[in-house]
Amino acid sequence: MSVDPETYWPTLLHERRLPEAAAADPLARACLDFARPERVVLGHLGQSLDGHVATHSGHSANMTGAANIHHLHRLRALADAVVVGAGTVLHDDPQLTTRLVDGPSPVRVVLDSRRRLGPDYRLFQEGPPTLVLCAADAADGARLGRAEIVPVATADGRVTPAAALEALRARGLERVFVEGGGVTVSRFLFGGSLDILEICVSPLVLGSGRPGLAGPAPERTEDALRLDGCQAIPMGADMLFHQKLRPA
Ligand SMILES: NC(=O)c1ccc[n+]([C@@H]2O[C@H](COP(=O)([O-])OP(=O)(O)OC[C@H]3O[C@@H](n4cnc5c(N)ncnc54)[C@H](OP(=O)(O)O)[C@@H]3O)[C@@H](O)[C@H]2O)c1
């Protein structure tokens, strides 16, 4: 039986535990997986039934319903840092703050290996601190607007998930929420850098569009990444799939 998240949110946020009444609620338990004190990296995507995270033009507003949007804001509030790829900044100009729930906003982090983004996005002009992680030879100065530019190690010219996490940990940012888009969450997943994967599937069919998870193509289904013990948690008309990739 599901419990209104508002009834356990203050205890979860401030005490990193669940009140007795919510101890068996699947969504509350999923949030608790991310609230634990040790290092943890959670990746989340909201996608259509046919596996897209945005239209071809990059529009992704209202991909999932209100319950999942509130869940995203709760994950931000539990996180030390929220990470997005440059493609998400380019298309969404997001704020990545906790406007819908009580709780602090995390440090915002943009992965832009080659520094293709200009300074005019909201992340770089307003709100909580933002870091831009890029290749050392693309760093070109200390600031992008108000954001701090942080050179990190790359492979094939791209910031690696491991180097990104190391740079965040060097700043005491241990609980990391990788919020999108598809390219970025895929790099973290197939790079072995996620502890928890969440996919929220909405009953929406785009036909084609920007892909969600994309990785090495297995020849046979038994070679694919099978998520054993995956929890399916109803969220209104959406379904949240929550998978711990490593034992807690
Ligand atoms: N449904 C969801 O959960 C969700 C969440 C977030 C975003 N989105 C949507 O996903 C889309 C973006 O996702 P994505 O997978 O394409 O990218 P992304 O994961 O946000 O960003 C990944 C990469 O974008 C590349 N990139 C491509 N063109 C770029 C440009 N012109 N300037 C800067 N970087 C550029 C960079 O690659 P290199 O590292 O190779 O340089 C960057 O690291 C947007 O449409 C957004 O609305 C959906």
The ligand as an ORCA input file, in Angstrom:
! r2SCAN-3c Opt
* xyz 0 1
  N      13.319     12.537    -19.919
  C      14.355     12.755    -19.132
  O      14.526     12.135    -18.076
  C      15.349     13.792    -19.541
  C      16.291     14.249    -18.609
  C      17.207     15.193    -19.024
  C      17.191     15.633    -20.324
  N      16.261     15.181    -21.190
  C      16.263     15.574    -22.576
  O      17.351     14.904    -23.163
  C      17.895     15.689    -24.204
  C      19.393     15.818    -23.971
  O      19.914     14.563    -23.734
  P      21.110     13.986    -24.584
  O      21.171     12.547    -24.285
  O      20.977     14.429    -25.998
  O      22.368     14.778    -24.015
  P      22.920     14.947    -22.527
  O      23.094     13.624    -21.918
  O      22.157     15.973    -21.806
  O      24.308     15.603    -22.851
  C      25.337     14.785    -23.380
  C      26.231     15.423    -24.335
  O      25.689     16.350    -25.173
  C      26.700     16.505    -26.132
  N      26.336     17.583    -26.960
  C      25.736     17.393    -28.161
  N      25.522     18.543    -28.747
  C      25.981     19.510    -27.912
  C      26.034     20.921    -28.013
  N      25.594     21.551    -29.105
  N      26.556     21.646    -27.000
  C      27.021     21.021    -25.947
  N      27.012     19.667    -25.803
  C      26.487     18.925    -26.786
  C      27.981     16.521    -25.311
  O      28.787     15.442    -25.736
  P      30.377     15.302    -25.484
  O      30.591     14.954    -24.062
  O      30.714     14.227    -26.409
  O      31.006     16.619    -25.856
  C      27.381     16.277    -23.941
  O      28.217     15.714    -23.021
  C      17.188     16.999    -24.186
  O      16.245     17.006    -25.222
  C      16.482     17.020    -22.846
  O      15.261     17.725    -22.934
  C      15.342     14.263    -20.834
*
